[in-house]
Amino acid sequence: MKDRVLARLARIAPGIVAFVHYRREDLRHDVVAGVCVASVALPVGVAYAELAGFNPAVGLYSCMWPLVAYALFGTSRQLIVGPDAATCALIAASIAPLAAVGSPEYMSMSITVAFLAGVFCIAASFVGLGACADFLSRPILTGFMNGIAISIALGQAGKLLGFKIASTGVVGPLIEIATKIGQTHLPTLSVGLCAFALLLLLPKFAPRVPAALATLAAAACVTALLALDTHGVRTIGAVPAGLPSFVAPHFSFDTLDTLAVDAAGIALISFCSATLTARSFAAKNGYDIEDDRELSAIGAANIASALSHGFAISGADSRTAMNDMAGGRTQLASIVAAAAIAFVLIFLTGPLRFVPTAALGAVLVMAAISLVDITTVKALWHEARGEFAICIVATVGVVALGSLKGIMLAVALALFRFIRLVARPSYEVLGRVDGMKGFHSTARHPDARCTPGLCLFRFNSPIVFFNARYFKRTALDVVAETMPKPQWFVLDALAVTGVDVTGRHAIEELREELDQRGVSLVLAGRRTQRLDWLHKHGMDDVTAAQFHFPTLRAAVRSFHAAQRRDAPLSASTPRETQAQAQQQQQ
């Protein structure tokens, strides 16, 4: 009985089952890892709240309850969820045109977007859409992250220089910076440069010290001691103490359609980014994750964030890496991290008001730099120019058009390229090669031997509505180019993984045109599958089924048998020699 209950519970909340079977020897490792994760999540949460246009406390709220929700519903033992640069940039880009940043309406819309994103993720998990993560290819995500990094870095320039930048994109901010450079506030710039220095030096000379946390702490201490806030250095201000109260999403139906579209985009990016991180660390630690369970877990985490005054979240690469590096073994590390953040919210919010925004800007710029992946871009240039172009389009699109429009453009281009590859797939004429078994492409093996009167053809794709005409035209062209004129045209059906109604009509039309030319169309492979289909549709007496051999070898043997009998190699020959070929196979 207990096992059945646990099995059912595992399908809904895998984390709870992991806690039921928790091993005491993992406790020390998970506690240490959880504290380390919190030390990184605290400054990052504050910084990303600033990026998305919220009070710093909102960033901490978004770090806490989502961790608990994911620990209960997720299947990854190492993944840490919370605010991330890409999601925060998407939130700001989505809501800023609809409401003033920092206003109650802005917060309300953010809660609604996070809630809807969570609902979309959970609903999608019930229909098995976890595989959607596979549609955002590595080139698209690399380009997206690079574009987000550029946008974030330019967006923080004003905080580091001490003046506001109103332009968006790349060219506009650069021009505005150039025209306003004389307005630079030197104390603010000094704080930012010192913060950069600490962020660069601490990992080298004190690798065990959380660089972001130590930098913000040092900046807050210097600001408080020297009263820099009275000299024009802007700080984040008072941070409300205490745990967040729970709130229900409140929205206007006038903006619901816009928010729903934004939420769908954020849900897709949030899940795909989290899943890629979870897959990487699962492979590293020797276990598997379940995509659909991950989809529902990310949805639950977003809903938990929305109900606790937070904003949309995703998987966090740096915090997940910290968890793994610190020895985190189970989802309990997330619970410990959430408890540590709650402790800070209750007892330690006072010192946060002295943190200068220039130091936060430096932390965000460093985070943006860590998102840039030049290695993958270089590899794409050398390995696949088409994928490289998609990557660059994603980067330029995000910077020039905004996050959501940029990623939609990149996905559209990737789908167009995929459809183009399937609509115009590769094809091969096959022959025998001395010393090699089977049949091989004559294009790749110039010494391949083809049997006179026999054309073996392989079409490397399903035959469906958008390539059926291309298949028929290509087959007829191959027949016309084959010398001497073939008497059998054998299609390797193993390479044809599927055929729709349009494809079946194209094959029958090809058969009719070949018959007019005195050429027999013969299929090889997937014979049992096709016979089952004919039987299912009441077409057992269709003579086309008799033109089908189980393998290419059987078709070639049948052709040679007909030659030895000096039989006329017409459309009737495959039917007459089918039984003999099957006997030879046996």
C-alpha positions as CSV (number, residue, x, y, z in Angstrom):
1,M,0.0,0.0,0.0
2,K,2.8,2.4,1.0
3,D,4.6,1.6,-2.3
4,R,1.6,2.4,-4.4
5,V,1.0,5.7,-2.6
6,L,4.6,6.7,-3.1
7,A,4.5,5.6,-6.8
8,R,1.5,7.9,-7.3
9,L,3.1,10.7,-5.3
10,A,6.2,10.4,-7.4
11,R,4.3,11.3,-10.5
12,I,3.1,14.5,-9.0
13,A,5.8,15.6,-6.5
14,P,9.0,13.6,-7.0
15,G,10.8,15.8,-4.4
16,I,8.5,14.6,-1.6
17,V,9.4,11.0,-2.4
18,A,13.1,11.9,-2.3
19,F,12.6,13.3,1.2
20,V,10.9,10.2,2.3
21,H,13.9,8.1,1.3
22,Y,16.4,10.8,2.4
23,R,19.8,9.5,3.6
24,R,21.3,10.9,6.7
25,E,24.8,11.0,5.2
26,D,23.6,13.6,2.7
27,L,22.5,16.1,5.3
28,R,25.8,17.8,6.0
29,H,26.5,18.2,2.3
30,D,23.1,19.7,1.5
31,V,23.2,22.1,4.4
32,V,26.6,23.5,3.4
33,A,25.5,23.7,-0.2
34,G,22.2,25.5,0.7
35,V,24.1,28.2,2.7
36,C,26.5,28.7,-0.2
37,V,23.6,29.0,-2.6
38,A,22.0,31.6,-0.4
39,S,25.2,33.6,-0.2
40,V,25.1,33.9,-4.0
41,A,21.3,34.2,-4.4
42,L,21.1,37.2,-2.0
43,P,23.1,39.7,-4.0
44,V,21.9,38.3,-7.3
45,G,18.2,38.6,-6.2
46,V,18.7,42.2,-5.2
47,A,20.5,43.0,-8.4
48,Y,18.0,41.3,-10.7
49,A,15.1,43.0,-8.9
50,E,16.8,46.3,-9.8
51,L,17.1,45.1,-13.4
52,A,13.5,44.2,-13.6
53,G,12.3,47.4,-12.0
54,F,11.4,46.2,-8.5
55,N,12.2,46.9,-4.9
56,P,15.1,44.7,-3.8
57,A,12.9,42.8,-1.4
58,V,10.9,41.5,-4.3
59,G,14.0,39.9,-5.7
60,L,14.5,38.1,-2.4
61,Y,10.8,37.0,-2.4
62,S,11.4,35.5,-5.8
63,C,14.3,33.6,-4.5
64,M,12.6,32.0,-1.5
65,W,9.3,30.2,-2.1
66,P,10.1,29.2,-5.7
67,L,13.0,27.2,-4.2
68,V,10.6,25.3,-1.9
69,A,8.1,24.7,-4.7
70,Y,10.8,23.3,-7.1
71,A,12.3,21.1,-4.3
72,L,8.9,19.5,-4.0
73,F,8.0,19.1,-7.6
74,G,11.3,19.0,-9.5
75,T,13.3,15.9,-10.6
76,S,16.8,17.6,-10.7
77,R,18.8,17.2,-7.5
78,Q,21.1,20.1,-8.2
79,L,18.9,22.7,-10.1
80,I,18.4,26.0,-8.3
81,V,15.6,28.2,-9.5
82,G,15.2,32.0,-9.0
83,P,15.6,35.3,-10.8
84,D,17.9,35.2,-13.8
85,A,19.1,37.9,-16.2
86,A,17.2,36.6,-19.3
87,T,13.9,36.3,-17.5
88,C,14.2,39.7,-15.8
89,A,15.0,41.4,-19.1
90,L,11.9,39.8,-20.6
91,I,9.8,41.0,-17.7
92,A,11.0,44.5,-18.0
93,A,10.6,44.5,-21.8
94,S,7.1,43.1,-21.5
95,I,5.6,45.2,-18.7
96,A,7.4,48.6,-19.0
97,P,5.3,49.7,-22.1
98,L,2.1,49.0,-20.1
99,A,2.8,50.5,-16.7
100,A,5.3,52.9,-15.0
101,V,8.2,51.0,-13.5
102,G,7.9,50.7,-9.7
103,S,4.2,51.5,-9.7
104,P,1.5,49.2,-8.1
105,E,0.2,48.5,-11.6
106,Y,3.7,47.4,-12.7
107,M,3.9,45.0,-9.7
108,S,0.4,43.7,-10.3
109,M,1.1,43.0,-14.0
110,S,4.4,41.2,-13.0
111,I,2.5,39.0,-10.6
112,T,0.0,38.2,-13.3
113,V,2.7,37.3,-15.9
114,A,4.4,35.0,-13.4
115,F,1.2,33.3,-12.5
116,L,0.1,32.8,-16.1
117,A,3.6,31.6,-17.0
118,G,3.2,29.0,-14.3
119,V,-0.2,28.0,-15.4
120,F,1.0,27.6,-19.0
121,C,3.9,25.4,-17.9
122,I,1.6,23.1,-15.8
123,A,-1.0,22.9,-18.5
124,A,1.7,22.1,-21.1
125,S,3.1,19.3,-18.9
126,F,-0.3,17.5,-19.0
127,V,-0.2,17.2,-22.8
128,G,3.5,16.2,-23.0
129,L,5.0,19.4,-24.2
130,G,8.2,19.0,-22.2
131,A,9.8,18.1,-25.5
132,C,9.4,21.8,-26.5
133,A,12.8,22.4,-24.9
134,D,14.3,20.6,-27.9
135,F,13.0,23.2,-30.2
136,L,15.2,26.0,-28.8
137,S,18.5,24.7,-30.2
138,R,21.9,25.5,-28.7
139,P,22.6,28.1,-31.4
140,I,19.3,29.9,-30.7
141,L,19.9,29.9,-26.9
142,T,23.5,31.0,-27.4
143,G,22.5,33.9,-29.5
144,F,19.7,34.8,-27.2
145,M,22.0,34.8,-24.1
146,N,24.6,36.9,-26.0
147,G,21.9,39.4,-27.0
148,I,20.6,39.6,-23.4
149,A,24.2,40.1,-22.1
150,I,24.7,43.1,-24.5
151,S,21.3,44.6,-23.5
152,I,22.0,44.2,-19.8
153,A,25.5,45.7,-20.0
154,L,24.3,48.7,-21.9
155,G,21.3,49.1,-19.6
156,Q,23.6,49.3,-16.5
157,A,25.9,51.9,-18.0
158,G,23.8,54.8,-16.7
159,K,24.0,53.4,-13.1
160,L,27.8,53.2,-13.3
161,L,28.2,56.7,-14.7
162,G,25.6,58.3,-12.6
163,F,23.1,59.5,-15.2
164,K,19.9,58.1,-16.7
165,I,19.9,56.6,-20.2
166,A,16.6,56.6,-21.9
167,S,17.5,55.0,-25.3
168,T,17.2,51.3,-26.1
169,G,19.0,49.0,-28.4
170,V,22.7,49.4,-29.1
171,V,23.3,52.5,-31.2
172,G,20.9,54.8,-29.2
173,P,22.5,54.2,-25.8
174,L,26.0,54.5,-27.2
175,I,25.1,57.9,-28.8
176,E,23.4,59.0,-25.6
177,I,26.4,58.0,-23.5
178,A,28.7,59.9,-25.8
179,T,26.6,63.1,-25.6
180,K,26.2,62.9,-21.8
181,I,29.7,61.7,-20.8
182,G,30.4,65.2,-19.4
183,Q,27.6,64.6,-16.8
184,T,29.4,61.6,-15.3
185,H,29.1,61.6,-11.5
186,L,32.7,60.8,-10.4
187,P,31.9,59.4,-6.9
188,T,29.4,57.0,-8.5
189,L,31.8,56.0,-11.2
190,S,34.5,55.4,-8.5
191,V,32.2,53.1,-6.6
192,G,31.4,51.2,-9.7
193,L,35.1,50.8,-10.7
194,C,36.0,49.6,-7.2
195,A,33.2,47.1,-7.3
196,F,34.5,45.8,-10.7
197,A,38.0,45.5,-9.2
198,L,36.7,43.4,-6.3
199,L,34.6,41.2,-8.6
200,L,37.7,40.5,-10.7
201,L,40.2,40.0,-7.9
202,L,38.3,38.0,-5.3
203,P,37.8,34.9,-7.5
204,K,41.6,34.8,-8.1
205,F,42.9,35.5,-4.6
206,A,40.0,34.3,-2.5
207,P,38.1,31.7,-4.5
208,R,36.1,30.4,-1.6
209,V,34.6,33.9,-0.9
210,P,31.3,34.7,-2.7
211,A,32.5,37.5,-4.8
212,A,29.1,39.2,-5.5
213,L,28.1,39.0,-1.8
214,A,31.5,40.3,-0.6
215,T,31.5,43.2,-3.1
216,L,28.0,44.4,-2.2
217,A,28.8,44.1,1.5
218,A,32.0,46.1,1.1
219,A,30.3,48.7,-1.0
220,A,27.5,49.1,1.6
221,C,30.1,49.4,4.5
222,V,32.0,52.1,2.6
223,T,28.9,54.0,1.7
224,A,27.7,54.0,5.3
225,L,31.0,55.0,6.8
226,L,31.7,57.8,4.3
227,A,28.1,58.9,4.0
228,L,28.4,58.6,0.2
229,D,24.6,58.8,-0.2
230,T,24.8,62.4,1.0
231,H,27.2,63.1,-1.8
232,G,25.0,62.0,-4.6
233,V,25.8,58.3,-4.7
234,R,22.4,56.6,-5.2
235,T,21.6,53.5,-3.0
236,I,18.8,51.0,-3.1
237,G,17.1,52.5,-0.1
238,A,15.0,50.9,2.6
239,V,14.2,47.2,2.2
240,P,11.0,46.0,3.9
241,A,11.7,43.5,6.7
242,G,9.7,40.3,7.1
243,L,8.4,37.5,5.0
244,P,6.2,38.2,2.0
245,S,2.4,37.9,2.4
246,F,0.5,35.9,0.0
247,V,-1.5,37.7,-2.7
248,A,-3.8,36.7,-5.5
249,P,-3.1,37.9,-9.0
250,H,-5.2,41.0,-10.0
251,F,-5.4,42.1,-13.6
252,S,-7.4,44.1,-16.0
253,F,-9.1,42.2,-18.9
254,D,-8.0,45.0,-21.2
255,T,-4.3,43.9,-20.9
256,L,-4.9,40.2,-20.3
257,D,-4.3,39.2,-23.9
258,T,-1.0,41.1,-24.0
259,L,0.1,39.7,-20.7
260,A,-0.8,36.2,-21.7
261,V,1.3,36.4,-24.8
262,D,4.2,37.8,-22.8
263,A,3.7,35.1,-20.2
264,A,3.8,32.3,-22.9
265,G,7.1,33.6,-24.1
266,I,8.6,33.9,-20.6
267,A,7.3,30.4,-19.8
268,L,9.0,29.0,-22.9
269,I,12.3,30.7,-22.3
270,S,12.2,30.0,-18.5
271,F,11.5,26.3,-19.0
272,C,14.0,25.7,-21.8
273,S,16.8,27.5,-20.0
274,A,16.1,25.6,-16.8
275,T,15.9,22.3,-18.6
276,L,19.2,22.8,-20.3
277,T,20.8,23.5,-17.0
278,A,19.1,20.6,-15.3
279,R,20.1,18.2,-18.1
280,S,23.7,19.3,-17.9
281,F,24.0,18.7,-14.2
282,A,22.0,15.5,-14.3
283,A,24.4,14.1,-16.9
284,K,27.3,15.2,-14.8
285,N,26.0,13.4,-11.7
286,G,24.8,10.3,-13.4
287,Y,21.0,10.4,-13.4
288,D,18.1,11.5,-15.6
289,I,15.4,14.1,-15.4
290,E,11.8,14.0,-16.7
291,D,11.1,16.9,-19.0
292,D,7.3,17.0,-18.3
293,R,7.9,16.8,-14.6
294,E,10.4,19.6,-14.9
295,L,7.8,21.6,-16.9
296,S,5.3,21.3,-14.1
297,A,7.9,22.1,-11.5
298,I,9.0,25.3,-13.2
299,G,5.3,26.2,-13.4
300,A,4.8,25.5,-9.7
301,A,7.8,27.6,-8.9
302,N,6.5,30.5,-11.0
303,I,3.1,30.3,-9.3
304,A,4.8,30.2,-5.9
305,S,6.7,33.4,-6.8
306,A,3.6,35.1,-8.0
307,L,1.6,34.3,-4.9
308,S,4.4,35.6,-2.7
309,H,4.8,39.1,-4.4
310,G,7.6,37.8,-6.6
311,F,8.2,37.8,-10.4
312,A,8.8,35.1,-13.0
313,I,11.8,32.9,-12.4
314,S,13.9,30.3,-14.2
315,G,16.8,27.9,-13.7
316,A,19.9,29.7,-12.4
317,D,23.2,28.6,-13.9
318,S,25.6,30.2,-11.4
319,R,23.6,29.2,-8.3
320,T,23.2,25.6,-9.7
321,A,26.9,25.5,-10.3
322,M,27.5,26.7,-6.7
323,N,25.2,24.0,-5.4
324,D,27.0,21.3,-7.3
325,M,30.5,22.6,-6.4
326,A,29.5,22.8,-2.7
327,G,28.5,19.2,-2.7
328,G,24.7,19.5,-2.8
329,R,23.2,16.0,-3.3
330,T,19.4,16.4,-3.0
331,Q,16.6,18.9,-3.2
332,L,17.1,19.6,0.5
333,A,19.8,22.1,-0.5
334,S,17.1,24.3,-2.0
335,I,15.1,24.2,1.2
336,V,18.1,25.2,3.2
337,A,18.8,28.1,0.8
338,A,15.2,29.3,1.1
339,A,15.5,29.2,4.9
340,A,18.7,31.2,4.9
341,I,17.1,33.9,2.6
342,A,14.1,34.0,5.0
343,F,16.5,34.6,7.9
344,V,18.0,37.6,6.1
345,L,14.5,39.0,5.3
346,I,13.5,38.8,8.9
347,F,16.7,40.0,10.7
348,L,19.2,41.6,8.2
349,T,17.3,44.0,5.9
350,G,18.7,47.1,7.6
351,P,22.2,47.0,6.1
352,L,20.8,46.5,2.6
353,R,19.7,50.1,2.3
354,F,23.3,51.3,2.0
355,V,24.1,49.1,-1.0
356,P,24.9,51.6,-3.9
357,T,23.2,51.0,-7.2
358,A,26.6,51.4,-8.9
359,A,27.8,48.3,-7.2
360,L,24.6,46.5,-8.2
361,G,25.3,47.6,-11.8
362,A,28.8,46.2,-11.6
363,V,27.4,42.9,-10.4
364,L,24.9,42.8,-13.3
365,V,27.5,43.7,-15.9
366,M,29.8,40.9,-14.6
367,A,26.8,38.5,-14.7
368,A,26.1,39.7,-18.3
369,I,29.8,39.0,-19.2
370,S,29.4,35.5,-17.8
371,L,26.4,34.9,-20.2
372,V,28.5,35.6,-23.3
373,D,29.6,32.4,-25.1
374,I,32.2,33.2,-27.7
375,T,33.5,29.6,-27.8
376,T,30.2,28.3,-29.2
377,V,29.9,31.1,-31.7
378,K,33.4,30.3,-33.0
379,A,32.6,26.6,-33.2
380,L,29.4,27.3,-35.1
381,W,31.3,29.4,-37.6
382,H,33.7,26.5,-38.4
383,E,31.1,23.7,-38.2
384,A,27.8,25.0,-39.4
385,R,27.4,28.4,-41.1
386,G,23.6,28.1,-41.2
387,E,23.5,27.6,-37.4
388,F,26.0,30.4,-37.0
389,A,23.7,32.7,-39.0
390,I,20.7,31.8,-36.7
391,C,22.8,32.5,-33.6
392,I,23.8,35.9,-34.9
393,V,20.2,36.7,-35.9
394,A,19.1,35.8,-32.4
395,T,21.7,38.1,-30.9
396,V,21.0,41.1,-33.2
397,G,17.2,40.5,-32.9
398,V,17.3,40.6,-29.1
399,V,19.4,43.8,-29.1
400,A,17.5,45.6,-31.9
401,L,13.9,44.3,-31.5
402,G,13.7,43.3,-27.8
403,S,13.9,40.0,-26.1
404,L,10.6,38.4,-27.1
405,K,10.6,39.6,-30.7
406,G,14.3,38.6,-31.1
407,I,13.8,35.1,-29.8
408,M,10.6,34.7,-31.9
409,L,12.5,35.8,-35.0
410,A,15.3,33.3,-34.3
411,V,12.9,30.5,-33.7
412,A,11.0,31.3,-36.9
413,L,14.3,31.2,-38.9
414,A,15.2,27.9,-37.3
415,L,11.9,26.4,-38.1
416,F,12.1,27.8,-41.7
417,R,15.5,26.2,-42.0
418,F,14.2,22.9,-40.7
419,I,11.3,22.9,-43.1
420,R,13.6,23.7,-45.9
421,L,15.8,20.8,-45.0
422,V,12.8,18.4,-44.9
423,A,11.1,19.9,-47.9
424,R,14.3,19.5,-50.0
425,P,16.0,16.5,-48.3
426,S,19.1,14.7,-49.6
427,Y,18.6,11.7,-51.9
428,E,21.0,9.0,-53.1
429,V,21.4,6.5,-55.9
430,L,22.8,3.3,-54.4
431,G,25.3,0.7,-55.6
432,R,27.6,-2.0,-54.3
433,V,31.2,-1.2,-53.2
434,D,33.9,-3.9,-53.2
435,G,34.9,-4.9,-49.7
436,M,31.8,-3.2,-48.1
437,K,28.5,-4.8,-47.2
438,G,25.2,-3.4,-48.2
439,F,24.5,-0.6,-50.7
440,H,26.1,2.8,-50.7
441,S,25.8,6.2,-52.3
442,T,27.3,6.5,-55.7
443,A,28.0,10.2,-55.0
444,R,30.2,9.4,-52.0
445,H,31.7,6.2,-53.5
446,P,32.7,6.8,-57.2
447,D,33.7,3.2,-57.5
448,A,30.3,1.9,-56.6
449,R,28.8,-0.5,-59.1
450,C,25.2,-0.3,-60.3
451,T,23.4,-3.2,-61.9
452,P,22.3,-2.3,-65.5
453,G,18.6,-2.1,-65.7
454,L,18.2,-1.5,-61.9
455,C,18.1,1.8,-60.1
456,L,18.2,1.8,-56.3
457,F,17.0,5.1,-54.9
458,R,17.0,6.4,-51.3
459,F,15.0,9.5,-50.3
460,N,16.1,10.6,-46.8
461,S,12.9,12.0,-45.4
462,P,9.2,11.3,-44.8
463,I,7.2,11.8,-47.9
464,V,4.6,14.4,-46.9
465,F,2.6,17.3,-48.3
466,F,5.5,19.8,-48.5
467,N,8.0,17.6,-50.2
468,A,5.8,15.1,-52.1
469,R,6.1,17.0,-55.4
470,Y,9.8,17.3,-54.9
471,F,10.1,13.6,-54.3
472,K,8.2,12.7,-57.5
473,R,10.2,15.2,-59.6
474,T,13.5,14.0,-58.2
475,A,12.7,10.4,-58.8
476,L,11.7,11.0,-62.4
477,D,14.9,13.0,-63.0
478,V,17.0,10.2,-61.6
479,V,15.3,7.7,-63.9
480,A,15.9,10.0,-66.9
481,E,19.6,10.3,-66.0
482,T,20.2,6.6,-65.4
483,M,21.9,4.9,-68.3
484,P,21.1,2.4,-69.6
485,K,17.4,3.0,-69.0
486,P,16.3,1.2,-65.8
487,Q,13.6,-1.5,-65.9
488,W,13.1,-1.5,-62.1
489,F,13.1,1.7,-60.0
490,V,13.6,0.5,-56.4
491,L,12.7,2.9,-53.6
492,D,14.4,2.2,-50.2
493,A,11.4,2.5,-47.9
494,L,13.5,2.2,-44.8
495,A,14.7,5.8,-45.3
496,V,11.1,7.0,-45.7
497,T,10.0,7.3,-42.0
498,G,6.5,8.4,-42.8
499,V,4.0,9.0,-45.6
500,D,0.8,11.1,-45.5
501,V,-2.1,11.2,-47.9
502,T,-0.4,13.6,-50.3
503,G,2.8,11.4,-50.2
504,R,0.8,8.3,-51.0
505,H,-0.8,10.0,-54.0
506,A,2.7,11.2,-55.1
507,I,4.0,7.6,-55.0
508,E,1.0,6.3,-57.0
509,E,1.4,9.1,-59.6
510,L,5.1,8.2,-59.8
511,R,4.1,4.6,-60.4
512,E,1.8,5.5,-63.2
513,E,4.3,7.8,-65.0
514,L,7.0,5.1,-64.7
515,D,4.7,2.5,-66.1
516,Q,4.2,4.7,-69.1
517,R,8.0,4.7,-69.6
518,G,8.2,1.0,-69.2
519,V,9.8,1.1,-65.7
520,S,8.5,-0.8,-62.7
521,L,8.3,1.0,-59.3
522,V,9.4,-1.4,-56.6
523,L,9.5,-0.8,-52.8
524,A,12.0,-2.3,-50.5
525,G,11.8,-2.3,-46.7
526,R,8.8,-1.8,-44.3
527,R,6.8,-4.4,-46.2
528,T,5.1,-5.8,-43.1
529,Q,4.2,-2.3,-41.9
530,R,2.6,-1.4,-45.3
531,L,0.7,-4.7,-45.5
532,D,-0.7,-4.1,-42.0
533,W,-1.8,-0.6,-43.2
534,L,-3.5,-2.1,-46.3
535,H,-5.2,-4.7,-44.2
536,K,-6.4,-2.1,-41.7
537,H,-8.0,-0.1,-44.5
538,G,-9.6,-3.1,-46.2
539,M,-7.2,-3.0,-49.2
540,D,-5.7,-6.5,-49.0
541,D,-6.4,-7.1,-52.7
542,V,-4.5,-4.1,-53.9
543,T,-1.9,-5.3,-56.4
544,A,0.5,-2.5,-55.2
545,A,1.2,-4.6,-52.1
546,Q,2.8,-7.2,-54.4
547,F,5.4,-4.7,-55.6
548,H,7.0,-4.6,-52.1
549,F,10.0,-6.6,-51.0
550,P,11.2,-6.9,-47.4
551,T,14.7,-5.7,-48.1
552,L,16.8,-4.1,-50.8
553,R,18.8,-7.3,-51.1
554,A,15.6,-9.3,-51.7
555,A,14.6,-6.8,-54.5
556,V,18.0,-7.1,-56.1
557,R,17.9,-10.9,-55.9
558,S,14.5,-10.9,-57.5
559,F,15.7,-8.7,-60.3
560,H,18.7,-11.0,-61.0
561,A,16.4,-14.1,-60.9
562,A,14.2,-12.5,-63.5
563,Q,17.3,-11.8,-65.6
564,R,18.5,-15.5,-65.4
565,R,15.1,-16.7,-66.6
566,D,15.3,-14.2,-69.5
567,A,11.9,-13.0,-68.4
568,P,10.7,-9.6,-69.7
569,L,11.4,-7.2,-66.9
570,S,8.1,-5.4,-66.9
571,A,5.7,-4.3,-64.2
572,S,4.6,-7.9,-63.8
573,T,8.1,-9.2,-63.0
574,P,8.1,-8.1,-59.3
575,R,4.9,-10.0,-58.7
576,E,6.1,-13.2,-60.4
577,T,9.4,-13.2,-58.5
578,Q,8.2,-12.1,-55.1
579,A,7.6,-15.6,-53.7
580,Q,11.0,-16.8,-55.0
581,A,12.8,-13.8,-53.3
582,Q,11.0,-14.6,-50.0
583,Q,12.1,-18.3,-50.3
584,Q,15.7,-17.1,-50.8
585,Q,15.5,-14.9,-47.7
586,Q,14.3,-17.8,-45.6
